[in-house]
Amino acid sequence: MNSGGRSEGGILETILAGSGIFIATYDLAAISVALLVLGRAWDLNGFELSILGSSALFGAIAGSAAAGIFADRFGRRALLVGDFIAYVAASVGSAFSTDFAWLFAFRFVVGIGIGADFAVVFPYISEIKSAGTRGRNMATVMMAANFGMIIAYGLGGIFLGSGAQGWRIVLLAGGLMAVPVIFMRSRISESASWKRSRLPHMRDILSGFHREDIKKIAVSSAAWFSYQVSDQGLSVFLPLLLLTTLGTDNSISSYGSLLVKSVTIPAAIVTVVLIDRIGRKPLQISGFLGRAVPLIALAAIMVYTGGKYGFLEIGLLLAAYFFGAMGPDKTIVISPAEQFGTEIRATGQGIAESIGRTGGLAGVIGYGILSAIYGPWAGIMYFGIFAVAGFLVSLAMKETGPVAAGDRKIVDDTAWYWK
């Protein structure tokens, strides 16, 4: 195990890492914009829309697990460039897809790139930043995700109103934005910590996990899974939810999603300010609880009142998004990268993400089935129940970061985690 505490990387590396997260989350929201049109244009039923909305999540599950161990074996930099090459090619293919099968296939490859990026970016940042600022830097990178979704909803509002093929422009934009990132990422330096600690064979990496490491993965995965159920479910179906419950058109529904999602920006700023001061655990607990209460309340109101919900629905969704973005939206991604030694860090992050992202799959498919059978309220209640589950899991979470080590500024690269 190597020593940490010294910052190896500059702002360029952090910005380039953030740009990848921005584009990845832009794309996850962009498909929700496309679904507003494709259901009618391609005569897709609710189950088919759910599968199409989940296609990138299937890819992300595979991409994150594979990328983690490859990054520990061959380096962080190579994966950070390679995953975006695949992403650009698949994004272009998605934009020009002519039927359900082709779009699903290209979206699956898009998901591989997205999953790989999340699995490698945060271990990389944790290794190039000092111990006392890692949380703030990683939370700042995750804040880029909030902007990515907002831009996707905004472009959806613009281009869906311009014609039946506007959804193609929204999907294509993600690929075009990623092109300069590939060239800029090729200029970043490799993690010096990884160079010092890398293991020569994949079997050595896998054998480096001990019982305590498995426990860390289990807790992290459970929290990640619980959050992804509502996060991905809401991200994919938010425009459709507003369309069906508020009676708006496609363009207005996309703009409405932008309004709801915009509340995550001030929430993310709060996280950046507080994460290294009060720790990950308090933010994660309060975030899950703050998401669960308004979602369950909204579902109950839908059941007992019926009809259109107007500003009340918007207000409860704003609260759910705010608290989610203030806590688990950041901490579930950051914490795994802080729990493992350098030689197995990306693998641990990738496994936790892969298991956790199945929650996104469960969220999208579960909402699609429940809302089709019982109505949107059932899908919202489903999200709320898993937010409660995340709250309970987070109570058992051990703190990571400087707070757990008594605010020491220079600490061992692994010993300061999970004390």
Secondary structure, 3 states (H helix, E strand, C coil): CCECCCCCCCHHHHHHHHHHHHHHHHHHHHHHHHHHHHHHHCCCCHHHHHHHHHHHHHHHHHHHHHHHHHHHHHCHHHHHHHHHHHHHHHHHHHHCCCCHHHHHHHHHHHHHHHHHHHHHHHHHHHHHCCHHHHHHHHHHHHHHHHHHHHHHHHHHHHHCCCCCCHHHHHHHHHHHHHHHHHHHHCCCCCCHHHHHHCCCCHHHHHHCCCHHHHHHHHHHHHHHHHHHHHHHHHHHHHHHHHHHHHCCCHHHHHHHHHHHHHCHHHHHHHHHHHHHHHCHHHHHHHHHHHHHHHHHHHHHHHHHHCCCCHHHHHHHHHHHHHHHHHCHHHHHHHHHHCCCCHHHHHHHHHHHHHHHHHHHHHHHHHHHHHHHHCCHHHHHHHHHHHHHHHHHHHHCCCCCCHHHHCCCCCCECCCCCCC
